[in-house]
Amino acid sequence: MSNPFAQLVEPLDPEQPQKKFFNLSKLEDARYARLPFSVRVLLEAAVRNCDEFLVKKADVENILNWKVVQHKNVEVPFKPARVILQDFTGVPAVVDFAAMRDAVKKLGGDPEKINPVCPVDLVIDHSIQVDFHRRSDSLQKNQDLEFERNKERFEFLKWGSKAFKNMRIIPPGSGIIHQVNLEYLARVVMDQDDYYYPDSVVGTDSHTTMIDGLGVLGWGVGGIEAEAVMLGQPISMVLPEVVGYKLLGNSQPLVTSTDIVLTITKHLRQVGVVGKFVEFFGPGVAQLSIADRATIANMCPEYGATAAFFPVDDISIGYLIQTGRDKEKVICTKKYLEAVGMLRDFKNSSQDPDFTEVVELDLCTVVPCCSGPKRPQDKVAVSDMKSDFETCLGAKQGFKGFQIAPGHHNSTVKFNFEGHDFELAHGSVVIAAITSCTNTSNPSVMLGAGLLAKKAVEAGLTVKPYIKTSLSPGSGVVTYYLRESGVMTYLSQLGFDVVGYGCMTCIGNSGPLSESVVEAITQGDLVAVGVLSGNRNFEGRVHPNTRANYLASPPLVIAYAIAGTVRIDFEKEPLGINASGKKIFLKDIWPTRNEIQAVEHQFVIPGMFKEVYQKIETVNKAWNALDAPSDKLYTWNPKSTYIKSPPFFDGLTLALQTPKTIEDAYVLLNFGDSVTTDHISPAGNIARNSPAARYLTSRGLTPREFNSYGSRRGNDAVMTRGTFANIRLVNKFIDKQGPQTIHFPSGETLDVFDAANRYKQAGQPLIVLAGKEYGAGSSRDWAAKGPFLLGVKAVLAESYERIHRSNLVGMGVIPLQYLPGEDAGSLGLTGRERYTIIIPETLKPQMNVQIKLDTGKSFEAIMRFDTDVELTYFHNGGILNYMIRKMAS
């Protein structure tokens, strides 16, 4: 059917009549000018894609009527302009696509219909880890190891870039996905098939929201949902409430963008923005650079919102020029945004749209801070760090407690490192990493760190040699301006050599600590510390031996590395004493904002971006040398331990199966609050005593060859065994942390996989019990795929993280939610009962279902299929089964 809004189409430039756009101002509807700018992007996509099938006129009306219907859980479709993937989540996506081609062929369809229909970029940034550091050849040695470990995965991805249309691979060694997106991939306005329209993106990484800082609406989705978008399906979403976040005033001279985002993260956690858009406005926004805005948008998942949108303004347009974008395209971008009413002037309050609610932050109230020791929303002012950590030491085990006995708070352990004697204590820093796109994309904090390093070296300060220091920039541009400005040599002298271009420490690829350091930590049961400029610090994520991890700005990472401990009050205690006996305080070496801005203005220039990015797809010689097949169907290697055809589509037929009641299910695991996707599907090291290790050993691999869970996401046999394998897992059935549970029929305590396997062999279904925020953290499709393959039929929780609930739906696992005011405690559930979940023949979104226990008790829970489309996926056994049936028929 033709688009019912075709009358809105007109050329942007009369001299180029073939280049058209949908002019929303011709709707002549007063509601449009009152819509939040983020909702205008949703509206334009609905108008442009309206076909009265996937997108209907009623959907357009609902979005236009946002002010009225925003509280009514109205479902609307959204077709993003493009999809972005990183390699940890990208490999399983390409594996699924390859397997779907096989399945479509078996069902008699055309396998080449399984093909991305929108632009897809896959950035390889999650594979490199910090094996070598504090040496001039660290970068090359880490990259060599990356290729040695991941050659098979990289060959597979290179095959994917040849076999599938619209798929571009950004090779390893190029940078971090979100920084590359910001500096290079983002269009702001798409110019595709002779139409201009707003750039928008979904990505298989929760921090895709970083691009919101440039005015590109984007957020993270599960890999399963992203695959559907790649195949032309719209995202089915509840039209969100939009919280207006008004920024006022100017920040204090010593405050960094990191301090601002950590403050906002804590504030918005308190406000409660889960499932909502946050849109920034007010005169304070005009004081922020695009890098500052991107830092704030990056940590959107940490404050729980779906998106954190900064509409495009003249500063955004200036950033496109600064980063070397084509000037003619930039002119068209501005012209288009002006024509459709999407160019913002933050100083003009008459442009302020309607919001669901408005909250404010005066930037002058922000103080230097960190977040930790176990969650990004737990902000701690730098002035309080020492006292806060010491309070955490003795506090009850939890997000702000380690339960160390009072008599052991000042315990120390002596150890020898490279022939010298040192001492570790609670609070000793053993990892200091300048890492993550959150901060490495921001020249002000990176140059601030460089200038602080320069002053520290000149003052005679050093970093203890056992501290694992590292610098992993988000793109080659960062190295370029650090080197050109002359500060790189000082960073290197303090141990912050470039170790690689990738996420590294931020995602747990921190590499091993020295054995003598690990032995000292273990011997003293010490709460050792990691300090990183990242966005996640969940327990067990950064490194198994750093129980406390703090997020901090790059300059503060260096400061704590020099101090060697977080038990320091920078106001009263010196960072160190130089060779002359002079006490050097942090204030003595902290660079001023004027110093930083002067260096930034001189050295961060468009030519750098052009030089780095014009060769980004060809500069990696090792990648260029990889040989990859060009067949349209992938030839699976049965000997591979990295790439394996998944069993998701085994036995799939064109006919739908009627969903059945889940009868007498055992509880596999019983959790409390804030179980993260890191707990469910860890990305880090594979423990030598784990089921995954036993499997790899049986395939002839040595521990040195295990690599990480993240690198093996293309192999379901490893990932299923790695499900719930986090060493910090807290299961209420077990009295200590660890990846184990009770197999109730036998009463044995087993590794989770082994217990699940026994249940599966006996034909016994499983469920998981959980508290609030189940599935918080990174958008990991394996956190849903893994439980599905373990035999988990449903999860019963108090609340879910948005992306993880969607992933469960995508795999056909039922997300159940307690009724308001109820939880396992109020219902008297121990998890030792058997559960029968009644699935009626006729299902409705968010309906209540009855759950009966073998004790005779029964109660109701909400079945969290939130839309009719999600119910369609469930009837098909998941979204991928739905797509295969659609393509095959």
C-alpha positions in Angstrom: 0.0 0.0 0.0 1.2 3.5 -0.7 2.1 5.8 2.2 -1.0 7.8 3.3 1.3 10.7 4.2 2.9 11.0 0.7 1.6 14.5 0.3 4.1 15.6 2.9 7.0 14.7 0.6 8.9 17.6 -1.0 12.5 18.3 -2.1 14.9 19.9 0.5 16.6 21.9 -2.3 14.6 22.8 -5.4 17.8 22.5 -7.4 18.0 18.8 -6.4 14.3 17.6 -6.9 15.3 14.0 -6.5 16.4 14.5 -2.9 13.2 14.5 -0.8 12.0 14.5 2.8 8.8 14.2 4.7 8.1 17.8 5.8 6.3 17.3 9.2 5.5 21.0 9.4 3.0 20.4 6.6 1.0 18.3 9.0 -0.3 21.7 10.2 -1.0 20.2 13.6 -0.3 22.4 16.6 0.6 19.3 18.7 3.8 18.8 16.8 5.5 21.9 18.1 4.8 20.8 21.7 6.3 17.3 21.3 9.6 16.6 23.0 12.3 16.6 20.3 13.0 12.9 21.0 9.3 12.0 20.3 9.5 14.0 17.0 12.1 11.5 15.8 9.7 8.7 16.6 6.9 10.6 14.8 9.0 11.1 11.6 9.9 7.5 11.4 6.2 6.5 11.8 5.1 8.9 9.1 7.9 7.9 6.6 7.3 4.1 7.2 3.5 4.2 7.3 2.2 1.3 5.2 -1.0 0.4 7.2 0.6 -2.9 8.0 3.7 -2.7 10.2 3.1 1.0 10.8 -0.5 2.4 10.8 -2.0 5.9 10.6 -3.3 5.2 14.1 0.3 4.9 15.3 1.1 8.3 13.9 -1.9 9.7 15.6 -0.9 8.1 18.9 2.6 9.7 18.7 1.2 13.1 17.8 -1.2 12.8 20.7 1.8 11.9 23.0 0.8 14.4 25.7 -2.6 12.6 26.2 -1.6 9.0 25.7 1.9 8.9 27.3 0.5 7.4 30.5 -1.7 4.8 28.9 0.9 2.1 27.9 0.1 2.7 24.2 2.2 0.5 21.9 3.9 2.1 18.9 6.3 0.8 16.2 9.7 2.3 15.6 12.0 1.6 12.7 15.5 2.8 13.5 17.7 4.1 10.6 20.5 1.7 11.4 22.0 -0.9 13.7 25.4 -1.0 15.5 27.0 -4.1 17.0 30.2 -4.8 18.9 32.0 -8.1 18.4 31.0 -9.8 21.7 27.3 -9.4 20.8 27.9 -9.2 17.1 29.4 -12.7 16.7 26.2 -14.4 18.1 24.1 -12.1 15.9 26.0 -13.3 12.8 25.9 -16.9 14.1 22.1 -16.6 14.4 21.9 -15.1 10.9 24.0 -17.9 9.5 21.8 -20.5 11.3 18.6 -18.8 10.2 19.8 -19.1 6.6 20.2 -22.8 7.2 16.7 -23.1 8.8 15.0 -21.1 6.0 16.6 -23.4 3.4 15.4 -26.5 5.3 11.8 -25.1 5.4 11.9 -24.6 1.6 12.5 -20.8 1.6 15.2 -18.6 0.0 18.1 -18.3 2.5 19.3 -15.1 1.0 16.2 -13.4 2.3 18.0 -13.5 5.6 19.9 -10.3 5.1 20.1 -6.9 6.8 17.8 -4.4 5.1 19.2 -1.3 6.9 22.9 -0.2 7.4 24.7 -2.3 10.0 28.1 -1.5 11.5 30.0 -4.0 13.6 33.0 -2.5 15.6 35.5 -5.1 16.9 36.4 -3.6 20.3 35.6 -6.2 23.0 38.3 -8.8 22.3 41.5 -7.1 23.4 42.7 -7.4 27.0 45.4 -5.9 29.1 48.0 -8.7 29.1 51.0 -6.4 28.7 51.3 -3.0 30.3 53.9 -0.5 31.5 56.1 -1.1 28.4 56.5 0.7 25.1 55.4 -2.3 23.1 52.3 -3.1 25.1 50.0 -2.1 22.3 51.6 -4.3 19.7 51.9 -7.3 22.1 48.3 -7.1 23.2 47.1 -6.8 19.6 49.2 -9.8 18.6 47.6 -11.8 21.4 44.1 -10.6 20.4 44.6 -12.0 16.9 46.1 -15.2 18.2 43.1 -15.8 20.5 40.4 -14.6 18.2 41.6 -15.4 14.6 38.7 -17.9 14.1 36.1 -15.4 15.3 37.6 -12.6 13.2 37.6 -14.9 10.1 33.9 -15.6 10.8 33.1 -11.9 11.0 34.9 -11.2 7.8 32.9 -13.9 6.2 29.7 -12.2 7.5 30.8 -8.9 6.0 31.0 -10.6 2.6 28.0 -12.9 2.8 25.5 -10.3 4.1 24.5 -7.0 2.4 24.6 -3.7 4.3 27.1 -5.0 6.8 30.3 -3.1 7.4 33.1 -4.3 9.8 35.3 -1.8 11.6 38.5 -3.9 12.3 40.1 -4.5 15.7 42.5 -1.8 16.8 40.3 1.0 15.5 38.6 2.1 18.8 35.6 1.7 21.0 32.2 1.2 19.3 30.5 4.3 20.8 33.4 6.6 20.3 33.8 5.5 16.7 30.0 6.0 16.3 30.3 9.5 17.7 33.3 10.6 15.8 32.7 8.8 12.5 29.7 6.6 11.9 26.9 8.9 13.1 25.2 10.8 10.3 22.8 13.0 12.4 20.7 13.2 9.2 20.5 10.1 7.0 20.7 10.5 3.2 19.5 7.1 2.0 17.6 6.1 -1.1 17.1 9.8 -2.1 15.4 10.6 1.2 16.6 12.8 4.1 15.5 11.7 7.6 16.8 11.8 11.2 19.6 9.4 12.0 18.6 6.9 14.7 20.2 3.7 15.9 19.8 0.7 18.1 22.8 -1.3 19.2 23.6 -4.5 20.9 25.4 -2.7 23.7 23.5 -0.8 26.4 25.8 2.3 26.1 24.6 2.9 22.5 22.8 5.8 24.3 26.1 7.7 24.1 25.1 8.9 20.6 22.1 10.7 22.1 24.7 13.4 23.1 25.0 14.3 19.4 21.3 14.4 18.8 21.0 10.9 17.3 18.2 9.0 19.1 19.6 5.7 20.1 19.5 3.0 22.8 20.6 -0.5 23.5 18.5 -3.5 22.6 19.1 -7.2 23.0 20.9 -9.0 20.2 17.7 -10.8 19.4 15.7 -7.6 19.0 18.5 -6.1 16.9 18.4 -9.0 14.5 14.7 -8.4 13.9 15.4 -4.7 13.1 18.1 -5.8 10.7 15.5 -8.0 9.0 13.1 -5.0 8.6 10.9 -5.5 11.6 10.0 -2.4 13.6 10.7 -2.3 17.4 7.5 -2.5 19.2 7.7 -0.1 22.2 5.4 1.5 24.7 5.3 5.2 23.9 7.5 6.5 26.6 7.1 9.2 29.2 9.7 11.9 28.7 11.4 13.5 31.7 12.7 17.0 31.0 16.1 17.4 32.7 16.8 21.1 33.0 20.5 22.1 33.3 21.2 25.5 34.8 24.3 27.6 35.6 28.0 26.7 35.1 30.1 24.0 36.7 32.9 24.9 39.1 36.5 25.1 37.8 37.7 21.8 39.2 34.6 19.8 38.2 34.8 17.4 35.2 32.2 16.0 32.9 32.7 12.7 34.8 31.6 14.4 38.1 28.6 15.8 36.3 27.4 12.4 34.9 28.0 10.6 38.3 25.9 13.3 40.0 23.1 13.0 37.3 23.2 9.2 37.6 22.6 9.3 41.3 19.9 12.0 40.9 18.0 10.2 38.2 18.1 6.9 40.0 16.4 8.7 42.9 13.8 10.3 40.5 13.1 7.0 38.8 13.3 7.0 35.1 13.3 3.3 34.1 11.6 2.8 30.8 11.4 6.5 30.1 13.2 8.9 27.8 15.2 11.7 29.5 15.6 14.9 27.3 18.0 17.6 28.4 17.2 21.3 28.0 17.9 24.6 29.6 20.7 27.2 29.3 23.2 24.9 31.1 23.2 22.6 28.1 24.6 25.3 26.0 27.7 25.3 28.3 28.4 21.7 27.6 30.5 20.4 24.7 29.3 17.5 22.6 31.9 15.3 24.4 30.4 16.4 27.7 26.9 15.6 26.5 28.0 12.3 25.2 29.6 11.4 28.6 26.2 12.1 30.2 24.2 10.2 27.6 26.7 7.3 27.8 25.7 6.4 31.4 22.0 6.4 30.6 21.7 2.7 31.4 23.2 3.4 34.9 20.4 5.8 35.7 17.9 3.4 34.1 16.4 5.4 31.3 15.8 4.1 27.8 17.4 7.2 26.1 19.1 10.4 27.3 18.6 12.8 24.4 20.3 16.1 23.7 18.5 17.6 20.6 20.8 18.9 17.8 21.9 22.5 18.2 24.6 24.7 16.6 27.2 23.1 18.9 26.3 19.7 17.4 26.7 21.1 13.9 30.1 22.6 14.9 31.2 19.2 16.2 30.4 17.6 12.9 32.8 20.1 11.3 35.4 19.6 14.0 35.4 15.9 13.5 36.0 16.3 9.7 32.6 15.4 8.3 31.8 16.5 4.8 30.9 20.2 4.8 28.2 19.9 2.1 26.5 17.1 4.1 26.7 19.3 7.3 25.0 22.1 5.4 22.2 19.8 4.3 21.9 18.4 7.8 21.3 21.8 9.3 18.9 22.8 6.5 16.8 19.6 7.0 16.6 20.0 10.8 15.5 23.6 10.5 12.9 22.6 7.9 11.3 19.9 10.2 11.6 21.9 13.5 14.3 19.7 15.0 17.1 22.2 15.5 17.3 23.4 19.1 18.4 26.6 20.7 18.9 25.8 24.4 18.9 29.5 25.4 15.5 30.1 23.8 12.9 28.9 26.4 10.1 29.5 23.9 11.3 26.3 22.2 10.9 24.2 25.4 8.4 21.4 24.6 6.0 19.7 26.9 7.4 17.1 29.2 5.9 14.4 31.5 7.8 16.1 34.4 10.7 18.4 34.8 13.7 18.0 37.2 16.6 20.4 37.5 20.3 20.4 38.3 22.3 23.6 38.9 25.7 22.7 37.5 27.4 24.9 40.1 26.3 22.4 42.9 28.3 19.5 41.3 31.5 18.6 43.2 34.4 16.2 42.3 33.2 12.7 43.0 33.6 9.0 42.3 31.1 6.1 42.4 31.3 2.8 44.1 32.4 0.5 45.5 30.0 -1.9 43.7 27.5 0.2 41.7 27.7 3.2 39.4 24.8 5.0 41.0 26.5 5.1 44.5 28.2 8.5 44.2 30.8 9.5 46.7 32.3 13.0 46.9 36.1 12.8 46.6 36.3 14.7 50.0 34.3 11.7 51.6 36.1 8.9 49.8 38.4 7.9 52.8 35.6 7.9 55.4 33.1 6.2 53.1 35.5 3.4 52.2 36.3 2.8 55.9 32.6 2.7 56.7 32.0 0.2 53.9 34.8 -2.1 55.3 32.8 -2.9 58.4 29.3 -2.5 57.0 27.1 -5.6 56.4 27.8 -7.4 53.2 26.0 -5.6 50.4 26.3 -2.8 47.9 28.0 -0.6 50.4 29.5 -3.2 52.7 32.3 -5.8 52.9 31.7 -7.1 56.5 35.3 -7.1 57.5 35.7 -7.7 61.2 36.6 -4.5 63.2 39.9 -5.9 64.3 41.1 -6.5 60.8 40.4 -3.0 59.2 44.1 -2.1 59.4 45.5 -5.4 58.4 48.5 -5.3 56.1 50.4 -7.9 54.1 54.0 -7.6 53.0 55.0 -9.0 49.6 57.9 -8.9 47.1 57.4 -7.5 43.6 60.3 -7.6 41.1 62.9 -7.8 43.9 61.4 -5.0 46.1 59.3 -5.2 49.2 55.9 -3.6 49.4 52.8 -3.7 51.6 49.1 -4.0 50.7 46.2 -3.1 52.9 42.4 -2.7 52.6 41.9 0.1 50.1 45.1 -0.4 48.3 44.8 0.4 44.6 46.0 -2.5 42.4 44.3 -1.5 39.1 44.2 2.0 37.7 42.8 2.2 34.2 42.0 5.1 31.9 39.5 3.3 29.8 36.0 3.3 28.3 34.2 5.4 25.7 32.5 7.2 28.6 35.6 9.4 29.2 38.2 8.6 26.5 35.9 10.4 23.9 36.2 13.6 25.9 39.4 15.7 25.1 38.9 17.9 28.2 39.3 15.0 30.7 41.9 13.2 28.6 44.1 16.3 28.2 43.4 17.0 31.9 44.8 13.7 32.8 47.8 14.3 30.6 48.5 17.7 32.1 48.1 16.3 35.6 50.6 13.5 34.7 53.0 16.2 33.4 52.9 18.2 36.6 53.1 15.0 38.7 56.3 13.9 36.9 57.8 17.3 37.2 57.0 17.4 40.9 58.8 14.1 41.3 55.8 11.8 41.9 55.7 8.2 40.8 53.2 5.2 40.7 54.1 2.0 42.6 55.3 -0.6 40.1 52.9 -3.3 41.2 49.8 -1.2 40.3 48.4 -2.4 37.0 48.1 0.9 35.1 46.8 1.2 31.6 45.5 3.6 29.0 43.0 2.3 26.3 41.8 5.2 24.2 38.5 5.0 22.4 40.0 6.0 19.0 43.3 6.8 17.4 42.4 10.5 17.5 43.0 10.4 21.3 46.5 9.1 20.9 47.1 11.6 18.2 46.3 14.7 20.3 47.9 13.3 23.4 51.1 12.8 21.5 50.9 16.1 19.6 50.3 18.1 22.8 53.4 16.5 24.4 51.6 14.9 27.4 51.9 11.3 26.3 55.5 10.9 27.4 54.4 11.9 31.0 51.5 9.5 31.0 54.0 6.7 30.0 56.4 7.7 32.8 53.6 7.1 35.3 52.8 3.7 33.7 49.8 4.8 31.6 51.1 3.5 28.2 48.6 2.8 25.4 47.7 -0.8 25.8 45.1 -1.2 23.1 42.1 0.4 21.4 39.0 -1.2 22.9 36.9 -1.5 26.1 39.4 -3.6 28.0 39.3 -3.0 31.8 35.7 -1.5 31.6 34.3 -4.8 30.5 36.5 -7.0 32.6 39.3 -7.5 30.1 41.8 -6.2 32.7 44.1 -9.2 32.3 45.9 -10.9 35.1 47.4 -9.3 38.2 50.9 -10.2 39.3 50.9 -13.5 41.2 52.6 -11.9 44.2 49.8 -9.3 44.4 47.1 -11.9 44.1 48.7 -14.0 46.9 49.0 -10.9 49.2 45.3 -10.1 48.6 44.2 -13.6 49.2 46.5 -14.1 52.2 45.1 -11.0 54.0 41.5 -11.4 52.7 42.0 -7.8 51.6 39.5 -5.5 49.9 41.8 -4.4 47.1 40.6 -1.6 44.8 40.3 -0.9 41.1 39.9 2.7 39.9 38.7 3.2 36.4 37.3 5.8 34.1 34.5 3.5 33.0 30.8 3.2 33.4 30.3 -0.2 35.2 31.8 -1.4 38.5 29.6 -4.3 39.4 31.1 -6.8 41.8 33.2 -9.4 39.9 33.2 -7.4 36.7 36.5 -5.5 36.7 38.7 -8.2 38.2 38.0 -11.2 40.5 40.6 -9.9 43.0 39.3 -6.2 43.2 36.3 -6.4 45.5 36.0 -2.6 45.5 35.9 -0.7 42.2 35.4 3.0 41.8 34.4 5.0 38.7 36.4 8.2 38.4 37.5 10.8 35.9 40.8 10.1 34.1 42.7 12.8 36.2 41.4 11.1 39.4 42.4 7.7 38.2 46.0 9.0 38.0 45.7 10.7 41.4 44.6 7.5 43.1 47.3 5.5 41.3 49.9 7.9 42.7 48.4 7.8 46.2 48.2 4.0 46.0 45.1 3.9 48.1 41.6 5.3 48.3 42.0 5.8 52.0 43.3 9.3 51.5 41.8 12.7 52.1 43.3 14.8 49.3 42.5 18.0 51.1 44.6 17.1 54.2 47.0 14.4 53.0 49.7 14.7 50.3 49.8 12.5 47.3 53.4 11.8 48.0 56.7 13.3 49.0 59.3 14.0 46.4 63.0 13.4 46.5 63.6 16.8 48.1 61.2 15.9 51.0 58.5 18.3 49.8 54.9 17.2 50.3 52.9 17.3 47.0 49.2 17.7 47.3 46.6 17.1 44.6 45.8 20.8 44.4 49.4 21.4 43.5 49.2 19.4 40.2 45.5 19.7 39.2 45.4 21.6 35.9 43.1 24.6 35.5 40.2 24.6 33.1 41.9 27.4 31.1 45.1 25.3 30.8 43.1 22.4 29.5 41.0 24.5 27.1 44.1 26.2 25.6 45.7 22.8 24.8 42.4 21.4 23.5 41.9 24.4 21.2 45.4 24.1 19.8 45.6 20.3 19.3 42.1 18.8 18.8 41.6 19.7 15.1 39.6 18.4 12.1 42.7 17.2 10.3 43.3 14.6 13.0 39.9 13.0 12.6 40.2 12.9 8.8 43.6 11.3 8.9 42.6 8.6 11.4 39.2 7.8 9.9 39.9 7.8 6.2 42.0 4.7 6.7 40.1 3.0 9.5 38.8 0.1 7.5 42.2 -0.8 5.9 44.9 0.2 8.4 45.0 -3.1 10.3 47.4 -5.3 8.3 46.6 -8.4 10.3 42.9 -8.0 9.5 43.6 -7.4 5.9 45.6 -10.6 5.7 42.7 -12.8 7.1 41.3 -15.2 4.6 37.5 -15.7 4.8 35.2 -17.8 2.5 32.7 -16.0 0.3 29.9 -18.7 0.4 26.4 -17.5 1.1 25.8 -20.4 3.5 28.4 -20.8 6.3 30.3 -24.1 6.4 30.3 -25.0 10.1 33.5 -26.6 11.4 32.6 -29.3 14.0 36.0 -29.0 15.5 35.6 -25.3 16.3 35.3 -24.2 19.9 34.4 -20.6 18.9 31.8 -20.9 16.2 29.0 -23.5 16.4 25.6 -23.8 14.8 23.2 -23.1 17.7 20.3 -25.6 18.5 17.6 -22.8 18.7 16.0 -23.9 15.4 16.3 -27.7 15.7 13.0 -29.3 14.8 11.4 -26.0 13.9 8.3 -26.4 11.7 6.1 -23.9 9.9 3.2 -24.9 12.2 2.8 -23.1 15.5 2.8 -25.0 18.8 0.2 -24.1 21.3 1.8 -22.7 24.5 1.3 -25.2 27.4 1.0 -24.8 31.2 4.3 -25.2 33.0 3.8 -28.0 35.4 5.7 -28.8 38.6 8.7 -26.7 37.8 11.7 -26.7 40.2 13.5 -23.4 41.1 17.0 -23.5 39.7 18.1 -20.4 41.5 16.7 -18.1 44.1 18.0 -14.5 43.9 17.7 -11.2 45.7 17.8 -7.7 44.2 20.0 -6.3 41.4 21.1 -9.6 39.8 23.0 -8.3 36.7 23.6 -9.7 33.3 27.2 -10.1 34.5 25.9 -12.5 37.1 23.8 -14.4 34.6 26.2 -14.5 31.7 29.7 -13.3 32.6 32.0 -11.9 29.9 35.3 -12.3 31.7 37.7 -15.2 32.4 36.7 -18.8 32.4 37.5 -20.3 35.8 39.6 -23.5 35.6 37.2 -25.4 37.8 34.0 -24.5 35.9 31.8 -26.6 33.6 32.9 -24.4 30.6 36.5 -25.2 31.5 35.8 -28.9 31.7 34.1 -28.8 28.3 37.1 -26.9 26.7 39.5 -29.3 28.3 37.6 -32.2 26.8 38.1 -30.6 23.4 41.9 -30.6 23.9 42.4 -27.0 25.0 44.7 -25.9 27.8 43.8 -23.2 30.3 46.0 -20.7 28.5 43.7 -21.2 25.4 40.4 -20.8 27.2 40.1 -17.0 26.4 37.0 -15.4 27.9 33.3 -16.1 27.9 32.7 -12.9 25.9 35.0 -14.2 23.1 33.2 -17.5 23.0 29.6 -16.2 22.5 29.5 -17.9 19.1 29.5 -21.3 20.8 26.4 -22.3 22.7 28.1 -25.3 24.4 30.5 -22.9 26.2 27.9 -20.2 26.8 25.3 -22.5 28.3 27.9 -23.9 30.7 28.9 -20.3 31.5 25.3 -19.3 32.4 25.2 -18.2 36.1 28.9 -19.0 36.3 29.9 -15.7 38.0 32.1 -16.3 41.0 30.2 -13.6 42.9 26.8 -15.1 42.4 24.6 -15.0 45.5 22.0 -17.8 45.5 19.8 -17.9 48.5 20.0 -21.8 48.5 23.8 -21.6 49.2 25.4 -20.0 52.2 28.4 -18.6 50.3 29.0 -16.7 47.0 29.6 -18.9 44.0 28.1 -20.4 40.9 26.3 -23.4 42.6 22.8 -24.5 43.5 21.0 -27.4 45.1 19.6 -30.1 42.9 16.5 -30.8 45.0 15.6 -34.3 43.9 19.0 -35.6 45.1 19.8 -32.9 47.6 23.3 -32.4 46.1 25.0 -29.1 45.8 26.2 -28.8 42.1 27.5 -26.3 39.6 24.5 -24.6 38.1 24.9 -26.1 34.7 25.3 -29.6 36.1 22.1 -29.2 38.2 20.2 -27.9 35.2 21.4 -30.7 33.0 20.1 -33.3 35.5 16.7 -31.6 35.6 16.7 -31.5 31.8 17.6 -35.2 31.4 14.7 -36.0 33.8 12.3 -33.8 31.8 11.7 -31.4 34.7 11.1 -27.8 33.8 12.8 -24.9 35.7 12.1 -21.4 36.8 14.2 -18.7 38.5 13.1 -16.5 41.4 14.5 -12.9 41.7 14.0 -9.6 43.4 14.1 -6.1 42.0 16.0 -5.0 38.8 16.6 -8.5 37.5 18.9 -8.3 34.5 20.4 -4.9 35.2 23.6 -4.1 33.3 24.9 -4.8 29.8 22.5 -5.8 27.0 23.5 -9.5 26.8 21.4 -11.7 24.6 23.2 -14.7 26.2 21.7 -13.7 29.5 18.4 -14.9 28.0 19.7 -17.6 25.6 21.7 -19.3 28.3 18.8 -19.8 30.7 16.6 -20.9 27.8 19.1 -23.6 26.9 19.4 -24.6 30.6 15.6 -25.4 30.5 14.4 -22.3 32.3 10.8 -21.7 31.2 10.0 -18.6 33.3 11.5 -16.0 35.6 9.5 -14.6 38.5 10.9 -11.2 39.7 9.8 -8.0 41.4 11.0 -5.9 38.5 13.1 -6.2 35.3 15.7 -4.2 33.5 14.1 -3.1 30.2 16.5 -4.8 27.7 16.7 -8.0 29.6 13.0 -8.4 29.8 12.8 -7.9 26.1 15.6 -10.5 25.6 13.7 -13.1 27.7 10.6 -12.4 25.5 12.7 -12.8 22.4 13.8 -16.3 23.5 10.3 -17.4 24.6 11.1 -17.4 28.3 8.1 -16.0 30.3 8.9 -12.9 32.4 6.6 -13.0 35.4 6.3 -10.2 37.9 4.8 -10.2 41.4 1.7 -8.1 41.9 2.3 -4.7 43.4 3.1 -5.0 47.1 4.0 -8.6 46.9 7.3 -10.5 46.8 8.8 -13.8 47.7 8.9 -12.8 51.4 5.3 -11.6 51.7 4.1 -14.7 49.9 6.2 -17.0 52.1 8.1 -18.5 49.1 11.3 -20.4 49.9 12.1 -21.6 46.4 12.0 -25.2 47.5 8.4 -25.6 46.3 7.4 -26.8 42.9 5.5 -24.3 40.7 2.7 -24.9 38.2 2.2 -21.8 36.0 -1.3 -21.8 34.3 -1.0 -20.6 30.7 -4.6 -19.9 29.4 -5.5 -20.4 25.8 -6.2 -16.8 25.2 -3.4 -14.4 26.2 -3.5 -10.6 26.6 -0.7 -8.1 27.2 0.2 -7.8 30.9 -2.5 -10.2 32.0 -2.5 -11.9 35.4 -1.8 -15.7 35.5 -2.3 -18.2 38.3 0.7 -20.0 39.9 0.0 -23.1 42.0 2.5 -24.6 44.4 2.9 -28.2 45.4 2.2 -27.0 49.0 -1.4 -26.3 48.0 -0.9 -22.5 48.0 -1.6 -20.4 45.0 -1.1 -16.7 43.9 -1.2 -14.6 40.8 1.6 -12.8 38.9 1.7 -10.5 35.9 2.8 -12.0 32.7 5.1 -9.3 31.3 4.3 -9.6 27.6 3.7 -5.9 27.3 2.4 -5.8 23.7 0.5 -7.9 21.2 3.7 -8.2 19.1 5.5 -9.7 22.1 2.6 -12.2 22.4 3.1 -13.1 18.7 6.7 -13.8 19.4 5.8 -16.0 22.4 3.4 -18.1 20.3 6.2 -18.6 17.9 8.6 -19.7 20.6 10.6 -16.5 20.2 11.3 -13.7 17.8 13.8 -15.6 15.6 11.4 -18.5 15.1 8.8 -15.9 14.0 11.2 -14.3 11.5 12.2 -17.7 10.1 8.6 -18.8 9.6 7.8 -15.4 8.0 10.8 -15.6 5.6 10.2 -19.3 4.8 6.5 -18.8 4.0 
